[in-house]
Amino acid sequence: MTPRPARVRVEPAGIDLQVGVGETVFAAALRTDLTWPTICYGQARCTACALRVVDGHQHLGPPDSVEQGVLRQLASRRGRRSSRDTRLACRLTVTGDVTVEKRGVRPNSRNAADADPAR
């Protein structure tokens, strides 16, 4: 049986994103032409892509050593312990349906203009 893509629900935008097996959430967002906040474009350096996992923790791929280090740095800058709810979209893979919170995610502006019936 071939594994099926997972659905990642991105709130508060209300966007459902199909993430392929082994694909990161960030790569899936770029593939589907979504704007996802980033500065380093998937290099696990800027933390701008960090998201909060709301539901589906059991479907998260394990963080690699690079992501773990970046998340520790992020937590120390914020003055708190690391949270299992915070992950980097550029490193996060999923094996099933997940809901995340990430402000600033939206359809690419040219897609939004194409979908606007007033145009």
N, C-alpha and C positions, 0 to 999 in steps of 0.2 A: 504494500500500500504506500503510495507516494504521500509524503507529508504535505499538508495544505498550508497556504499562507496564513499568518495570524492577523487578527484585526487589532489595531491599536486605536482606541478612541482618544482623541486629543481634545481636552477641555481647557479653557472655556469656549474654544472655537466651535466645538461640536463636529469636528472632522473625524471621519473614519479612514484610517490609513491601512492598506494591505501591506504587510511586511513579509517578504519571502524568507524561506529557510536559510539561516546563516547571514541574512541581510541585517544591517543596523537600522534602527528607527530613522536616524538622520539620512542614510542613503535612500531609504524608501521615500522619505519626504522629498528629497531632491529629484528622485526618479519620477515622482508624480507631480512635480512642478509646484511644490509648496514652498513658501518662504518660511524658513526656520531660523531663529536667531543664532548667529555664529559670527566669529571673527576669524578663527583659524581653519574653518571648513574641514572639520573632521580629523584634526591632528591631536585632539585631546590636550590642548594647551590653554584655551581661553575660558573654558567653563560656561560660555554663553549659551551652549546648547543644553545645559543641565535641566532636567525635568523632575517632577515629583510623581512617583508612582502612587496612584489612588487605589487601584484594585488589580488583582491578578498577579501578585508577587510570586506565586508558585510557577508562573510561566516566564519568569525572567531568566535569561542566560546569566551565568556567573560573571562578575566583573573580572577583567584581566588585571594583571599587576599594574599596568599603566593607569587604568581607570581608578584602581584602588588608591594609588598614590595621589592622583589629582583630587579625588574626593576627600582624602585626608587633609590636603592643603586647603581645600574649599571650606571644610568644617572648621579648621583652626582659624582661618580668616574671619569666619562668622562667630567665633568664640563658643563653639559647641562641639559635642561629639558627632562623629559621622552618623548619618541616618540611613537606614536601609531603604528609605523612600526616595532618596536622591540618587539619580543615575545620570550619566552622560549619554545623550541621544546618539552621539557619534561612535559609541562603543556598545550600546545596548542592543542585544539580540533577544528575541522572544520566541517562545515555543507554543504559545496559545494566546488567547485574547486578554488584553490588558487595557486599563484606562489610566491615562496620565494627565497631568496638568502642566501646561507650558503656555505662558502668555506670549503673544507675538507671532504665533503660528497662523498662517493664513494662505489662501490660494495666491499664487503669483499674480501680480497686478495685471499683467496682460491677459491672463485667463479670466480674471474677474471682469475685465472690460469686455471680453468676448462673450461672457455669459450674461451680461447686462442687457435685458430686452429693450431698454430705453435708448440704446445706442444704435 
